[in-house]
């Protein structure tokens, strides 16, 4: 990473604030993981592991330097990760899940995480980001279905919800076919262990 890109990325990591509750966005830490699992269960249900996009994340580690937490006073308010994929032979990232605690959804945490993640992805030299989500929400960040018409996910999905944004113009011009995971293998942690860590974190905060 060039010095210029490094400086740009550092600028995006400055603590963001709301008039109501200040929060900071920083790199995800190991100590965030249990709280993250609890947050994702609350947002998407415990059956979230059966969803189509989860097949792109199972057994994989997030892209290096592209997993972020929004925190306030040590409490996790939001999370987002990006993952390496091949989009029909074209290197890209898949973003998700993006999740925000119910108590913080009016504070702009989700939008701040999205902007931070996309800026970081660009600073790391990535050229395109794909996600499955609500077009009405994600279009504000430049996402559309304009470059995903020839792409597919490894499972059922709604065509209009497969979205992408190019961080480099034309990055997805040749993208055609199945989106497949290409990230590094993750170190396995059982859900029981994560739950135990979450209970410990809650006890310490009490």
C-alpha positions, 0 to 999 in steps of 0.5 A: 500500500502506498503512503498516500493510500495509507494516509487516506485509509487512516483518515477514514478511521477517525472516530465518527459521532452522532449528536446523541451517542458518539461511536467509533469505527475501528478494525474488528478485534478478537474480543468483538467476535462473540458480541458480533455473533450475538448481534448477527443472531439478533438481527438475522435469526439463528438460522442465518447460517442457511442463507445463500451468501453464507456459502461464500463465507463458511470456512473462510476468513474476511479479507485482510484489514476489511472487518470493522466494528462500530463501538461505543464505550466498549459496546459493539453497536455494528459490524461489517466484513468483506470477503474475497470472491471470484465473480465469474473469474473477476477478483472482487469482494462480497460485503456482509453481513452489515448489522447494527444493534436495534438501539443504534439504528437511528444514529447513522451507524450502518451508513458510517460502516458502509462508507468506511468499508468501501473507502478501506476496500478502495485504499487496499486496491480492490476494484469491486464490491458485491452484495445481496441486499435492498436496492433502495438502501444500498443505492446511496452508496453507489450499488446497483444491479447494472453489472450483476445481470450475468452473475449468480450466487451458489443458491437461491437469490432474487436477481434484483437484490444482487448488487455491485459497485465498481471502485475502479470503472469497468472492473466488472465488465467481463464478470460472468458466471458463478460467484465463488469464495476465494478467501483464506481458510478460517480458524474454526471456533465452535458456536458454544465457545463463542457463546461462552465468550459472549456470556463472559463479556456480558458478565464483565460489563455488568 
